[in-house]
């Protein structure tokens, strides 16, 4: 072969470009593009973020860690059908002559139902020695390299026959019983639940880059592996890739924690355990105990100071790395001190007491770890884990460090306070990355799953991957796919930059919500959630993201909304305009009250440019369902809501405020009549007629004609009307139980959203 390995490179020779998951839990088929530094998985609850990390970890684990529930639900019918065939076996197929072709077909069907993980590396030509076992061409000169890992309960006809007979033997005593009795095993899936070892092991195969996602054009689906494909020794993969995993941990502050000191009443903190583990690995200190002989006490006491100093000297460099995450701050412990207890049998085994000096001045004043803030403990523990991963990668038991180090961190917000979450992705990437020049050729890549907006918005969209629940029909199997948000805005860099900054400043939770509601202004943002709480109880149970972007500007996030595919409501103003001449005689569009709908137009950019794309105002007075709902081919649906005449055929409001007033004329008249009256016992006192509420009530009382009232309200809102104060007053009255009705155009859209989420819930059962 012409390609030869190189000894050095200014950039990493190999990096993980993407992973492709198939038939693992709800990830029937999902492609994840991996950033060269940091990739962040976001998405709603139960979408598949953690499953993505667990799949990578399980496939690359040393032992068998799979269970029957790891197989996608849509594969269960085919596997159960195989089990039913095996139940009919009359004799052990391993010792009986049988139809080999039939068994080969069953083996193919079995393997086609098993979870797989495809790893696609971007390898430079100098990395030939690392990727040689996985290259499919004799003329390789750098480029994509593909590796498939597949869970295989059987890899040959003989192995399949042995599995079939074991299942038949387990099933035989109960196969004639009613399945409602649930006598084990009910079927092949039930069999694997008890005998997970019979799910077999993970085998490694090479893939053809020309049929992969990095080809040009990219393949649309994972390539089919030939039945003649030969497995590769997986130890060769360990030289190429190392994976470490940090699981989300909670409840670390309880005294009921599992890990406690063997010689004390307090639990040993997680950070202490990390330091102990690191010390044993990198200081080569044995943990074997010694007898408690009196003559040893003096020697141990003399050695204690020297031992403390040696431990501190050895661990200080890694502690300095940990400080990169932003601690200590002014009010945090300022120094970590290591103190060994005088116990012969426990020198380092649960005995290195990690203590903290608060002010850095008083040498004899230390506090134990369990009395320090939980957030500080969590941060130090997580940071030290990352540093330990890096050092373990650089000092393998034998051979050279793995070319690619992939660190998976599940929901680090379980460890971190909000102020640390924003800097965590960048700092964590630094902690796992070697800095020495001799390690410049090594790749270190971080994948984080999160449900925290502060952490997600620390990165731009190029590094975000949205795990999306795919809408399915009732009775269909739930599944998810993964959207690369780097491509959500296409070539529109201006809109992408706007979205990134908006999300970062507003801490928007859109990427984690079940549904989204865009509102026009502060009044809707305040009152719509209150209407939902009062009138839409099922909707109130769901995680809704409210975006006070201004409905007329919602179109700026259109590419993102359409890619996310979650049910969305856009509540906006109709913004009526009419053609008129300016001082120079030029035709301009000027905001106006709705008077003559046949000559007036809609001036809202969202309604004009996104949906329903009708400018003539009279076409929007009685919208059909098709005018209100936008949909795409993959199940994404957006419901648009704008003001309509109140009542039907009556005056036409042009904002939320006048629509709310026209909908509740009787309520405003009623409080005018109750002015000065004492409330009936048990009733809430009427509001004081002051501020903007007084202005509205006076106009409502003075204008008995609905058309004239509408014009007066429009004029009022065009002046210096205190909309925020009015919204606050209405919020207070609704909270007190006043029967203020939600405007119909909003109520109808919320009803639609409630039904939309109810149907998606049924489809995911």
C-alpha positions, 0 to 999 in steps of 0.5 A: 500500500502506498500510504505510510504512517507519519510520526507527527502532525500539527492537527489530530490525525483521526477524529470521530465525524459521526455515529449512526444508531439503528434499532436501539430503544426508540432510536430506530435510525439516527445519525449524529454528526460529532463536532471536533470539540464539543457536541451538545444533545438537546431535546424534550423529556424522554426524546432519546438524549440519554439513550444516545449516550448509553448506546455508545457506551454499551457498544464500546463496553468491555462486557455484555451490558445489553438487555432485551429492552435495548432492542427497538420496539418495532423489532419485537414482532419479528423476534417473537415470530422467530421464537414461535418457530423455535417452540415447534422444534421436536429435537435439538437442531444441532444434532439433527439434519435440517434445512440449512437454508432455513436456518441461514434465513432465520440468522439473517432475520435475527441479525437484521433486528439487532441494534447496531452502532456505526462509527465514522472517522475522518482519518488523515493519511498519516493515521494509516497504522491506526485505521488499517484494520478497517480500511476497505481499499488497497488505494486508501489515501486518507478520508472516511473510515467506517466501523460497525458494532452489532449485537449478535445473539448468534453469529453462525447457524450453529450458534443460532441452533443452540440458542433456539434449543435453549429457548425451546427448552425454557418455553416447553413447560409453559407453552400450552398455558394461557399467556395471560398467566405470564408464565416465564418465558412468554416469548423470546423477549421475555426469555432475554429479560431473564437470560440477558447473556443469551443476547450474545456479544458485540462484534466489529466489522469494517464498512465501505465509505462509499456507502456511508454518510460521509460519501458524496452524495451521502447514503440515505440509510445505513449500509447492509452488511454482507452475510459473508462479512468477517468480524475484526478483533475489537482490541484493534478498535480500542487502539483507535478509540477510548470512551469514558462516561459520566452519568448524571448523579443526584442526591449527593448531599444526603447522609444516606449516600451509599459510600461512607467512611469505614472509620467515621460517621460521615459519608465520604464525599464523591470528590474524596472518592475521586481523589482516592481513586486517582491517588491509587492509580497514579501514586502506586499506593497499595491499599492492603491493611496493616496490623494495629501494633503500638510501635507502628504509631510513632513511625506513622506519626513521623511520616504523616507530614511528609506523606501529606506533602507528597500527596499534595505535590502529586495532586496539585497539578490536576487541582490547578486544572480543575480550577479552570471551571471557575472555582474558587470564587471569593466566597468559596473555599480557597484551598484544598488540604490533604491530611492522612489519618493515623490508622495503620490499616487505612492509610489511603483506603477511605482515609485521605481526608480532603479538607478545605481552608476557607480564607487561605490564612489560618493554617489550622482551620479546616473544614471536612468535605461534607460541610462544604456546599454541595454545588462546590463538591459536585463541581470538583468531583465532576472536574476531577473525573474529567482530569482523571479520564485524560490522565488514564488515556495518556497512561494506558497499561500498555501501548500508546494512548488511543487516537480518539478520546470520546467523553460522554457526560449525561446531564451535567446540570445535575452537578452544576449551579447555573453560573457554572453551566454556561462555561462548562462545555468549553472548560470541560473540553479543555480538561480532557484535552492534552496540552503537551506538544507530543500529544498534539496528534490526539483528538479529544471530543466531548458529547454532552446531553442536557436539559438546561438552557444555560448550558445548551446556549453556551454553544452556538447552533453548529454544535447542537443536535436536537433529539426529536420525538417523531409524531406517530399514529396511534398504536405505532411504535414511538421513535426519535431522530436527531436533527443537526441544528448546524444546518437549520438556517441553511446559508442565512447567517444573519438569522442564525446569529439573531437566533443564537443571541436571542436564545442566549439572552432570553434563556429560551427553553424551546429546545426542551419543550413539548410545544411552543407558543409565540406571543406578540408582546408582554400582555400576551406573555403574562395572560396567556399562561394564566388562561391556560392554567385556568381553562386548559388543564391538560395543556397546563400539564405539558412543558410549553415554551413561551417566546415573547419574540413578537408574533410579527417577528416569529418568521425569523425563527421559522427555519428552526421551528420547522426543523424541530417539528414540535406543535407550535402556536403563533399568536400575532396581531393582524397589523392592518395597513392602508395605502396612503401618500406621504408628504412627498406624494409617495405611496406608503402603507400606514397603520390604521383602524380596520374600517374598509377591509376590501381596500386594507391589507395585512401588514404582518410579516409572519402572516404574509411571508410564512402562512397563510400568505394572504395580504388582502384583509377581508380574506382573513376575517373568517379563516378556514382551517387550511389558512390557520395551520401550516404543516410539512411532510414529516409531521410538524404543524404550526397553528397561526392565530390573529384577531378576528371580528368580535363577535362574528360580523362585528367590529374587528380588533387589531390587537390583543388588548382591544380584542380582550376588551371587546370580548369582555364588554359586560365585565367592564360595564359590571365593574363600572356599576359596582364602583363605590359599592361594598362587596357582598360577604364572601365575594372579592372586592371590585377593582379600584378604577385607577390608571389604564383600567379607569380609561378603558372602563370610561370608554366602554361606558361612553360608547354603547355602539360596538363599532364606535367603541372599536374605533375609540379603543384603537385611538386609545391604544395608539396613544400613550396607553400603559399596556403593561400596567393594564395587563398586570391589573387584568392578571390580578383580577383573573387570579382573584377569580373574575370571569374574564374570557380569553379572546376566541382567536387565542382560545381556539388556538390553545384548544388546537394545541391541547388536542395536538399534544393529546394525540401525540401522547397517545401515539407515544404510548 
